[in-house]
Amino acid sequence: MATDRSAPLWERLERPAPVPRQTLSPQRIAMAAVAVADAEGLEAITMRRLATELGVAPMAPYRYVSGKDDLLELMVEHVYAGMRLPGGLGWRESLHALAVGTRELMLEHRWLAQLPPQSKLALTPGRMAVAEQSLTALDGLGLDPDTMMGIFRSVDAYVQGAMSYDSAVDAFMSEQSLSSGDELRTELAPLMAWHMRTGHYPTYQHYLSTATRKDDRRWQFDLGLNCLLDGIAVRLNM
């Protein structure tokens, strides 16, 4: 399969191969790359490593992908392809399902939060299908197209932001060999104690001494999501 860099990846993959190939396929390439990234992170993904995992010549994957950018896009499509929103739900339930489903996907595939900007914006068929379902849930409510897209992007941005923060915390804990929230707080205690002694942060100090859900990420996520959806409902009288 000749690689035409000017055509989108998905257009190229729809073209029939000149001869049947039993060894490689876009699906097999994506599965191997996702398995490596899930186990070792994005930094472990190279075209040479991929060829080794597939048991093929180093140049063989280039028949389907032109380089790492294409490969990351193929990986994103592979994990998003199975994500579908339940049918027959109202707009709020659909967007809630979108947020929770995306979070679960990003927990299963931690590297999604670490993608470079180009790959985060990749317009793969699976991602487009999720966007279409989300917009469809908002259609027919008297909203103009800009408002519909703004709502969809706000919910998606909330999830991406929450998961990027969690990913950064997890990376720091891994680097410092910390295994719990208590260990993380102990690690940060000297710096935090200095801040508290200044007397500039009494409300934050109250949080530190009384909060009971510091490590309950799912509760924190659900609270923020419901606040966002409540705000959308009030703002648009829905």
SULQUIZI-V55332 format. One record per backbone hydrogen bond with DSSP energy under -1.0 kcal/mol. NH is the residue of the N-H (numbers start at 1). CO is the residue of the C=O. If there is no record, write none. Layout:
NH&CO / NH&CO
This chain:
7&4 / 12&8 / 13&9 / 29&25 / 30&26 / 31&27 / 32&28 / 33&29 / 34&30 / 35&31 / 36&32 / 37&33 / 38&34 / 39&35 / 40&36 / 41&37 / 44&41 / 45&42 / 50&46 / 51&47 / 52&48 / 53&49 / 54&50 / 55&51 / 56&51 / 60&57 / 62&59 / 63&60 / 64&61 / 65&61 / 71&67 / 72&68 / 73&69 / 74&70 / 75&71 / 76&72 / 77&73 / 78&74 / 79&75 / 80&76 / 81&77 / 83&80 / 94&90 / 95&91 / 96&92 / 97&93 / 98&94 / 99&95 / 100&96 / 101&97 / 102&98 / 103&99 / 104&100 / 105&101 / 106&102 / 107&103 / 108&104 / 109&105 / 112&109 / 113&110 / 114&111 / 120&116 / 121&117 / 122&119 / 124&122 / 128&124 / 129&125 / 130&126 / 131&127 / 132&128 / 133&129 / 134&130 / 135&131 / 136&132 / 137&133 / 141&138 / 148&144 / 149&145 / 150&146 / 151&147 / 152&148 / 153&149 / 154&150 / 155&151 / 156&152 / 157&153 / 158&154 / 159&155 / 160&156 / 161&157 / 162&158 / 163&159 / 164&160 / 165&161 / 166&162 / 167&163 / 168&164 / 169&165 / 170&166 / 171&167 / 172&168 / 173&169 / 174&170 / 175&171 / 176&172 / 177&174 / 178&173 / 184&180 / 185&181 / 186&182 / 187&183 / 188&184 / 192&188 / 193&189 / 194&190 / 195&191 / 196&192 / 197&193 / 199&196 / 205&201 / 206&202 / 207&203 / 208&204 / 209&205 / 210&206 / 211&207 / 216&213 / 217&215 / 220&216 / 221&217 / 222&218 / 223&219 / 224&220 / 225&221 / 226&222 / 227&223 / 228&224 / 229&225 / 230&226 / 231&227 / 232&228 / 233&229 / 234&230 / 235&231 / 236&232 / 238&233
